[in-house]
Amino acid sequence: MIFIDVKNAGISGDMFIAALIDLGADTGEIDKALTPITDVIGSYKITVKKVKRGVFNSTSYRFNFQEREISYA
């Protein structure tokens, strides 16, 4: 079981999904679960890759929106 205190977690949706993938979540199942949101946010592609930030290895999970420009700064 995972307990997330969403009020104080300070984690974004893509960071949370990346953490689930690091814990062994199936990316195909995540993609299926997100399919209904295309009606709200439009079409998108997802990029999943392993990254290193400082001394930490982790997963990057990014939404690349087809119909609008969103920048990750």
CYANA upper distance limits for C-alpha pairs under 8 A (distance plus 0.5 A):
  4 ILE  CA      9 ALA  CA      7.33
  5 ASP  CA      9 ALA  CA      6.02
  6 VAL  CA     10 GLY  CA      7.84
  6 VAL  CA     11 ILE  CA      8.43
 11 ILE  CA     15 MET  CA      6.65
 11 ILE  CA     16 PHE  CA      6.91
 12 SER  CA     16 PHE  CA      6.65
 13 GLY  CA     17 ILE  CA      6.71
 14 ASP  CA     18 ALA  CA      6.61
 14 ASP  CA     60 SER  CA      8.40
 14 ASP  CA     61 TYR  CA      6.09
 14 ASP  CA     62 ARG  CA      6.83
 14 ASP  CA     63 PHE  CA      8.27
 15 MET  CA     19 ALA  CA      6.69
 15 MET  CA     60 SER  CA      7.92
 15 MET  CA     61 TYR  CA      7.42
 16 PHE  CA     20 LEU  CA      6.84
 17 ILE  CA     21 ILE  CA      6.80
 17 ILE  CA     61 TYR  CA      7.45
 18 ALA  CA     22 ASP  CA      6.78
 18 ALA  CA     58 SER  CA      8.32
 18 ALA  CA     59 THR  CA      5.86
 18 ALA  CA     60 SER  CA      6.42
 18 ALA  CA     61 TYR  CA      5.82
 19 ALA  CA     23 LEU  CA      6.82
 19 ALA  CA     58 SER  CA      8.34
 19 ALA  CA     59 THR  CA      7.59
 20 LEU  CA     24 GLY  CA      6.96
 20 LEU  CA     25 ALA  CA      5.94
 21 ILE  CA     25 ALA  CA      5.04
 21 ILE  CA     26 ASP  CA      7.26
 21 ILE  CA     27 THR  CA      7.34
 21 ILE  CA     59 THR  CA      7.89
 22 ASP  CA     58 SER  CA      7.56
 22 ASP  CA     59 THR  CA      7.03
 25 ALA  CA     29 GLU  CA      8.41
 25 ALA  CA     30 ILE  CA      8.21
 26 ASP  CA     30 ILE  CA      6.97
 27 THR  CA     31 ASP  CA      6.62
 28 GLY  CA     32 LYS  CA      6.78
 29 GLU  CA     33 ALA  CA      6.68
 30 ILE  CA     34 LEU  CA      6.79
 31 ASP  CA     35 THR  CA      6.84
 34 LEU  CA     38 THR  CA      8.28
 37 ILE  CA     41 ILE  CA      6.68
 37 ILE  CA     42 GLY  CA      8.13
 38 THR  CA     42 GLY  CA      5.08
 38 THR  CA     43 SER  CA      6.01
 38 THR  CA     44 TYR  CA      8.12
 42 GLY  CA     65 PHE  CA      7.88
 42 GLY  CA     66 GLN  CA      7.91
 42 GLY  CA     67 GLU  CA      7.08
 43 SER  CA     65 PHE  CA      6.74
 43 SER  CA     66 GLN  CA      6.06
 43 SER  CA     67 GLU  CA      7.18
 44 TYR  CA     63 PHE  CA      6.83
 44 TYR  CA     64 ASN  CA      5.88
 44 TYR  CA     65 PHE  CA      4.78
 44 TYR  CA     66 GLN  CA      5.66
 44 TYR  CA     67 GLU  CA      8.34
 45 LYS  CA     63 PHE  CA      6.50
 45 LYS  CA     64 ASN  CA      5.58
 45 LYS  CA     65 PHE  CA      6.97
 45 LYS  CA     66 GLN  CA      7.83
 46 ILE  CA     61 TYR  CA      7.49
 46 ILE  CA     62 ARG  CA      6.12
 46 ILE  CA     63 PHE  CA      5.35
 46 ILE  CA     64 ASN  CA      6.46
 47 THR  CA     60 SER  CA      8.13
 47 THR  CA     61 TYR  CA      6.29
 47 THR  CA     62 ARG  CA      5.67
 47 THR  CA     63 PHE  CA      7.16
 47 THR  CA     64 ASN  CA      7.82
 48 VAL  CA     59 THR  CA      7.39
 48 VAL  CA     60 SER  CA      6.07
 48 VAL  CA     61 TYR  CA      5.19
 48 VAL  CA     62 ARG  CA      7.10
 49 LYS  CA     59 THR  CA      6.19
 49 LYS  CA     60 SER  CA      5.81
 49 LYS  CA     61 TYR  CA      7.40
 50 LYS  CA     57 ASN  CA      7.66
 50 LYS  CA     58 SER  CA      6.28
 50 LYS  CA     59 THR  CA      5.00
 50 LYS  CA     60 SER  CA      6.59
 51 VAL  CA     57 ASN  CA      6.31
 51 VAL  CA     58 SER  CA      5.97
 51 VAL  CA     59 THR  CA      6.27
 51 VAL  CA     60 SER  CA      6.86
 52 LYS  CA     56 PHE  CA      6.01
 52 LYS  CA     57 ASN  CA      4.92
 52 LYS  CA     58 SER  CA      6.72
 53 ARG  CA     57 ASN  CA      6.97
 53 ARG  CA     58 SER  CA      8.22
 64 ASN  CA     70 ILE  CA      8.30
 65 PHE  CA     69 GLU  CA      7.20
 65 PHE  CA     70 ILE  CA      7.58
